[in-house]
Amino acid sequence: MKILQVIAYFTPQKGGDVNVCYNLSKQLARRGHEVTIATSDHKFDQEYAASLEKEGVKVIPFHCIADICAFLVTPSIRKWLKFNISRFDLIHMHNFRSYQNNIVHYYAMKYRVPYILQAHGSVLPHFAKIQLKKLYDLVWGNKILRDAAKAIALTNTEVNQYTEMGVDEKKIELIPNGIDLSQYKNLPRYGDFRKQFNINSNEKIILFLGRIHKIKGLDLLVVAFADLLRYIKDCKLVIVGPDDGYLPALKKQTVDLEIENKVLFTGPLYGQDKLKAYIDADVFVLSAEYDCFSVTLLESMACGTPIVTTNNGDKLDWIHNRTGIVVDYEKTQIKNALYKILKDDSLRKSFGEEGKRLVRDIYNWDNIVQAINKMYTSCYRSLP
């Protein structure tokens, strides 16, 4: 099957949606599909793309002439689609509101090529730029949702969000995120990360990994951590990830709270360096103001690291009291959950072991790709 993947940007710094597109494309290519990724050259990572092209996936970055509130305008994709879209059997759109999806939708309908939409948690016009998102939906978004052959939801919460936006429930497929277990066969030794960043062996490590952006709830995490230090003095908050505009404000907050010596900013880490952070961490925290099935949760589980996360984006029943603790988006609840895990070695161990089991048995790419491949087949050339 010839499959076109569409995503507005292609760099690992953007996080989970790119990770999913990358790994899905790689797994599909290994199963004999011909896969092409259409994206923009905005912060395009050539080395990242080249590693995928070694797997037989073609990556085409179209020139971005404007970045309008993260709306990446790539007019050259229009001509390419006009002459190439009809040769594809199926299109898989990643994210929802993008310039690329607008143009792809037009040509997909014109040339009768079915497409699948995977919003990655962006279905409803939540949080930032709400009015712009509503305007987008009036002009383009509602049509894109209406005409999709299928819509992939990561969680039951996202299923409900699609239906709230008018998508026929029969079109919605519940398929969670997954990870490539082969990347976790040879994990780093415990202590390598601590040695690299001069962290004492007796210090507890609280790890955040992701973009440093306001929506990630890092301001709340820092306040919760400052409160936790009153009860557990030998601990360190490690924040790993690229700055997405919020780093200066976050650093100032740590200074204002007089905890700057207890907070480590490493910048982005990838590959084995990222795994070293997970392995040495005593607990992983995802304190996002809104999130939907972050891949970092699965990465943490694969490394046997327990989780504290918030339920603003999803109920996360598959985590709560199994691989970690799910709390409300509230300072005291985050602090209490961290305290509970850091003070109970047996609880940390049981959460870690259950996380490894769930990733091995359910949330791995073999299972995920089987479900997606079945869905592809069901809507292959399905437009009336």
C-alpha positions as CSV (number, residue, x, y, z in Angstrom):
1,M,0.0,0.0,0.0
2,K,1.3,3.5,-0.8
3,I,0.7,5.7,2.2
4,L,1.2,9.5,2.6
5,Q,1.9,10.7,6.1
6,V,1.3,14.5,6.7
7,I,2.7,16.5,9.6
8,A,3.4,20.2,9.8
9,Y,6.9,19.9,11.2
10,F,9.5,17.1,11.5
11,T,11.9,17.4,14.4
12,P,12.1,15.4,17.6
13,Q,12.1,18.6,19.6
14,K,8.4,18.9,18.9
15,G,7.7,15.8,21.0
16,G,5.1,13.0,20.8
17,D,3.2,13.6,17.6
18,V,6.5,13.6,15.6
19,N,7.7,10.6,17.5
20,V,4.5,8.7,16.5
21,C,4.7,9.8,12.9
22,Y,8.4,8.7,12.8
23,N,7.9,5.3,14.4
24,L,4.7,4.5,12.6
25,S,6.3,5.3,9.2
26,K,9.3,3.1,10.1
27,Q,7.1,0.2,11.2
28,L,4.9,0.4,8.1
29,A,8.0,0.5,5.8
30,R,9.3,-2.6,7.5
31,R,6.0,-4.3,6.7
32,G,6.4,-3.6,3.0
33,H,4.3,-0.4,2.6
34,E,5.6,2.5,0.5
35,V,5.6,5.4,2.9
36,T,6.1,9.2,2.2
37,I,6.1,12.0,4.8
38,A,5.0,15.4,3.6
39,T,6.1,18.1,6.1
40,S,7.6,21.6,6.2
41,D,11.2,22.7,6.5
42,H,10.4,24.7,9.7
43,K,13.2,23.6,12.1
44,F,13.5,20.5,10.0
45,D,15.9,18.0,11.4
46,Q,17.9,16.6,8.4
47,E,19.7,13.9,10.5
48,Y,16.4,12.7,12.0
49,A,14.8,12.4,8.6
50,A,17.9,10.7,7.1
51,S,17.7,8.0,9.8
52,L,14.2,7.3,8.6
53,E,15.1,7.3,5.0
54,K,17.5,4.5,5.7
55,E,14.3,2.4,6.5
56,G,12.9,3.2,3.0
57,V,10.7,6.1,4.1
58,K,10.8,9.2,1.8
59,V,10.6,12.6,3.7
60,I,9.8,15.7,1.7
61,P,10.1,19.1,3.5
62,F,8.3,21.9,1.8
63,H,9.5,25.4,2.2
64,C,7.8,27.4,5.0
65,I,7.3,31.0,3.9
66,A,5.5,32.1,7.1
67,D,5.0,31.0,10.7
68,I,1.7,32.6,11.7
69,C,1.1,31.6,15.4
70,A,2.5,28.1,14.6
71,F,0.5,27.9,11.4
72,L,3.2,26.9,9.0
73,V,2.5,28.1,5.5
74,T,4.0,25.9,2.7
75,P,2.5,26.9,-0.6
76,S,4.8,24.6,-2.7
77,I,3.0,21.6,-1.3
78,R,0.0,22.5,-3.4
79,K,1.7,21.9,-6.8
80,W,3.3,18.7,-5.5
81,L,-0.1,17.3,-4.3
82,K,-1.8,18.2,-7.6
83,F,0.6,15.9,-9.5
84,N,1.3,13.2,-6.9
85,I,-1.6,12.7,-4.5
86,S,-3.5,10.4,-6.8
87,R,-0.8,7.8,-6.7
88,F,-1.3,7.2,-3.0
89,D,-3.8,4.6,-1.7
90,L,-4.3,6.3,1.7
91,I,-3.4,9.5,3.6
92,H,-2.7,9.8,7.3
93,M,-2.9,13.3,8.7
94,H,-1.2,14.0,12.0
95,N,-2.6,16.8,14.2
96,F,-5.7,18.7,13.2
97,R,-5.4,22.4,12.6
98,S,-2.6,23.0,10.1
99,Y,-2.0,24.6,6.7
100,Q,-0.9,21.2,5.3
101,N,-4.1,19.5,6.3
102,N,-6.2,22.2,4.5
103,I,-4.4,21.7,1.2
104,V,-4.3,17.9,1.6
105,H,-8.0,17.8,2.3
106,Y,-8.8,19.7,-0.9
107,Y,-6.8,17.4,-3.1
108,A,-7.8,14.2,-1.3
109,M,-11.4,15.0,-2.0
110,K,-10.7,16.1,-5.6
111,Y,-8.8,12.9,-6.4
112,R,-10.9,10.6,-4.2
113,V,-8.1,9.4,-1.9
114,P,-9.3,8.5,1.6
115,Y,-7.6,10.0,4.6
116,I,-7.3,9.3,8.3
117,L,-7.1,12.1,10.9
118,Q,-5.1,11.6,14.1
119,A,-5.5,14.8,16.2
120,H,-3.0,13.8,18.9
121,G,-5.1,15.5,21.6
122,S,-5.9,18.7,19.6
123,V,-9.5,17.9,18.7
124,L,-11.3,20.6,20.8
125,P,-10.3,24.3,20.6
126,H,-8.7,24.3,24.1
127,F,-6.4,26.7,25.8
128,A,-4.1,28.9,23.7
129,K,-5.5,30.7,20.6
130,I,-9.0,29.5,21.2
131,Q,-10.7,32.1,19.0
132,L,-8.3,31.4,16.1
133,K,-8.9,27.7,16.5
134,K,-12.7,28.3,16.3
135,L,-12.3,30.4,13.2
136,Y,-10.1,27.7,11.7
137,D,-12.9,25.2,12.4
138,L,-15.5,27.3,10.7
139,V,-13.4,27.8,7.6
140,W,-11.6,24.4,7.3
141,G,-11.7,22.2,10.4
142,N,-15.3,21.1,10.4
143,K,-14.9,19.9,6.7
144,I,-11.7,18.0,7.5
145,L,-13.5,16.2,10.4
146,R,-16.6,15.5,8.3
147,D,-14.8,14.0,5.3
148,A,-12.3,11.8,7.2
149,A,-12.6,8.1,6.4
150,K,-11.5,7.4,10.0
151,A,-10.4,9.4,13.1
152,I,-7.9,7.9,15.5
153,A,-8.5,8.6,19.2
154,L,-5.7,7.8,21.7
155,T,-8.1,7.5,24.7
156,N,-11.8,7.3,25.5
157,T,-11.7,11.0,26.4
158,E,-10.6,11.8,22.9
159,V,-13.4,9.6,21.5
160,N,-15.8,11.8,23.3
161,Q,-14.1,15.0,22.0
162,Y,-14.4,13.8,18.4
163,T,-18.1,13.1,18.8
164,E,-18.5,16.5,20.5
165,M,-17.1,18.0,17.3
166,G,-19.6,16.1,15.2
167,V,-17.6,13.1,14.0
168,D,-19.7,9.9,13.5
169,E,-18.7,7.5,16.3
170,K,-18.6,4.7,13.7
171,K,-15.6,6.5,12.1
172,I,-13.6,6.7,15.3
173,E,-10.9,4.1,16.1
174,L,-9.5,3.9,19.6
175,I,-5.8,3.1,19.1
176,P,-3.3,4.2,21.9
177,N,0.3,5.4,21.4
178,G,3.1,2.8,21.5
179,I,6.9,2.6,21.7
180,D,9.5,0.6,20.0
181,L,10.6,-2.1,22.5
182,S,13.8,-2.7,20.6
183,Q,15.1,0.6,21.9
184,Y,14.8,-0.6,25.5
185,K,16.6,-4.0,25.3
186,N,20.0,-2.6,26.4
187,L,19.2,0.0,28.9
188,P,22.0,2.2,30.4
189,R,23.5,1.4,33.8
190,Y,22.0,3.0,36.8
191,G,24.2,5.9,37.9
192,D,25.4,7.1,34.6
193,F,23.1,10.1,34.5
194,R,24.0,11.0,38.1
195,K,27.7,10.8,37.3
196,Q,27.3,12.9,34.2
197,F,25.5,15.7,36.0
198,N,27.2,15.4,39.5
199,I,24.1,14.3,41.3
200,N,24.7,12.5,44.6
201,S,23.7,8.9,45.0
202,N,21.6,9.7,48.0
203,E,19.5,12.4,46.3
204,K,16.1,11.5,44.9
205,I,15.6,12.6,41.3
206,I,12.2,13.9,40.2
207,L,12.3,14.0,36.4
208,F,10.3,16.1,33.9
209,L,11.0,15.5,30.2
210,G,9.4,17.5,27.4
211,R,9.1,20.9,25.8
212,I,9.6,23.8,28.2
213,H,6.3,25.5,27.4
214,K,3.7,27.2,29.6
215,I,1.1,24.5,28.8
216,K,3.3,21.8,30.4
217,G,2.5,23.0,33.9
218,L,6.1,23.4,34.9
219,D,5.3,26.5,37.0
220,L,3.0,24.4,39.2
221,L,5.5,21.6,39.4
222,V,8.2,24.0,40.6
223,V,5.9,25.3,43.3
224,A,5.0,21.8,44.4
225,F,8.7,20.8,44.4
226,A,9.6,23.8,46.6
227,D,6.9,22.7,49.1
228,L,8.2,19.1,48.9
229,L,11.7,20.2,49.9
230,R,10.3,21.1,53.4
231,Y,9.8,17.4,53.9
232,I,12.4,15.7,51.7
233,K,15.6,17.8,51.5
234,D,17.8,15.3,49.6
235,C,16.0,15.5,46.2
236,K,16.5,17.3,42.9
237,L,14.1,18.4,40.2
238,V,15.6,17.6,36.7
239,I,14.0,19.3,33.8
240,V,15.0,17.8,30.4
241,G,13.9,19.3,27.1
242,P,14.2,22.2,24.6
243,D,13.1,25.7,25.4
244,D,9.8,26.5,23.8
245,G,9.6,30.1,25.0
246,Y,9.2,29.5,28.7
247,L,12.7,28.7,30.0
248,P,13.6,32.3,31.2
249,A,10.4,32.6,33.2
250,L,10.9,29.2,34.7
251,K,14.5,29.9,35.8
252,K,13.4,33.2,37.3
253,Q,10.7,31.3,39.3
254,T,13.3,29.0,40.8
255,V,15.4,32.0,41.8
256,D,12.4,33.7,43.4
257,L,11.7,30.6,45.4
258,E,15.4,30.2,46.3
259,I,15.6,26.7,45.0
260,E,17.7,27.3,41.9
261,N,20.4,25.0,43.3
262,K,17.9,22.1,43.6
263,V,16.7,22.4,40.0
264,L,18.8,21.2,37.0
265,F,18.0,22.2,33.4
266,T,19.9,19.9,31.1
267,G,18.5,21.0,27.7
268,P,17.2,18.4,25.3
269,L,18.5,14.8,25.6
270,Y,18.0,12.0,23.0
271,G,18.8,8.4,22.5
272,Q,20.8,6.8,25.3
273,D,21.3,10.1,27.1
274,K,17.5,10.4,27.5
275,L,17.2,6.8,28.7
276,K,20.0,7.5,31.3
277,A,17.7,10.2,32.8
278,Y,14.7,7.8,33.0
279,I,16.8,5.0,34.6
280,D,18.3,7.2,37.3
281,A,15.0,9.0,38.1
282,D,13.1,7.9,41.2
283,V,9.9,9.3,39.7
284,F,8.8,10.8,36.4
285,V,6.3,13.8,36.5
286,L,4.0,15.0,33.7
287,S,2.3,18.0,35.2
288,A,0.8,19.3,32.0
289,E,-2.0,21.8,32.1
290,Y,-3.4,19.7,29.2
291,D,-2.1,16.5,27.6
292,C,-3.4,13.4,25.9
293,F,-1.5,10.2,26.2
294,S,2.0,11.5,26.1
295,V,4.7,9.1,24.7
296,T,6.9,10.1,27.6
297,L,4.6,8.2,29.9
298,L,5.3,5.0,27.9
299,E,9.1,5.8,27.8
300,S,9.1,6.1,31.6
301,M,7.2,2.8,32.0
302,A,9.6,1.0,29.7
303,C,12.5,2.1,32.0
304,G,10.6,1.0,35.1
305,T,10.2,4.5,36.4
306,P,7.0,5.3,38.4
307,I,4.8,8.2,37.3
308,V,3.0,11.2,38.8
309,T,0.7,12.9,36.3
310,T,-2.4,15.1,36.2
311,N,-5.8,14.3,34.8
312,N,-6.6,17.5,33.0
313,G,-6.4,15.9,29.5
314,D,-7.6,12.4,30.3
315,K,-8.6,10.2,33.2
316,L,-5.6,8.0,32.7
317,D,-7.2,5.0,34.5
318,W,-4.5,2.7,33.0
319,I,-1.9,4.6,35.1
320,H,-3.6,5.4,38.4
321,N,-2.4,3.1,41.2
322,R,-0.9,0.7,38.6
323,T,2.2,2.4,37.3
324,G,1.9,5.6,39.3
325,I,-0.5,8.2,40.7
326,V,-2.9,10.4,38.8
327,V,-3.9,13.7,40.6
328,D,-5.8,16.8,39.9
329,Y,-3.9,19.8,38.5
330,E,-3.2,21.2,41.9
331,K,0.0,21.9,43.8
332,T,-0.7,20.0,47.1
333,Q,-1.9,16.9,45.3
334,I,1.3,16.8,43.1
335,K,3.5,17.3,46.2
336,N,1.6,14.6,48.2
337,A,1.9,12.1,45.3
338,L,5.6,12.7,44.9
339,Y,6.1,12.3,48.7
340,K,4.2,9.0,48.7
341,I,6.3,7.5,46.0
342,L,9.7,8.8,47.1
343,K,9.1,7.5,50.7
344,D,7.9,4.0,49.7
345,D,10.6,1.8,48.0
346,S,8.3,-1.1,47.6
347,L,5.6,1.0,46.0
348,R,8.1,2.5,43.6
349,K,9.3,-1.0,42.6
350,S,5.8,-2.4,42.1
351,F,4.8,0.6,39.9
352,G,8.0,0.2,37.9
353,E,7.4,-3.5,37.3
354,E,3.8,-3.1,36.3
355,G,4.8,-0.3,33.9
356,K,7.3,-2.6,32.1
357,R,4.6,-5.3,31.8
358,L,2.0,-3.0,30.3
359,V,4.4,-1.6,27.7
360,R,5.5,-5.2,26.8
361,D,2.0,-6.6,26.6
362,I,-0.1,-3.7,25.3
363,Y,1.6,-0.4,24.4
364,N,4.2,-1.6,21.9
365,W,4.5,-0.8,18.2
366,D,3.9,-4.3,17.1
367,N,0.4,-4.2,18.6
368,I,-0.3,-0.6,17.5
369,V,0.8,-1.1,13.9
370,Q,-1.4,-4.3,13.6
371,A,-4.4,-2.2,14.6
372,I,-3.5,0.7,12.3
373,N,-2.8,-1.6,9.4
374,K,-6.2,-3.3,9.9
375,M,-7.8,0.2,9.9
376,Y,-5.9,1.2,6.7
377,T,-7.2,-1.9,4.9
378,S,-10.8,-1.2,6.0
379,C,-10.9,2.3,4.4
380,Y,-8.6,1.6,1.4
381,R,-10.2,3.5,-1.5
382,S,-13.3,3.8,0.6
383,L,-14.5,7.2,-0.7
384,P,-18.0,6.8,-2.4
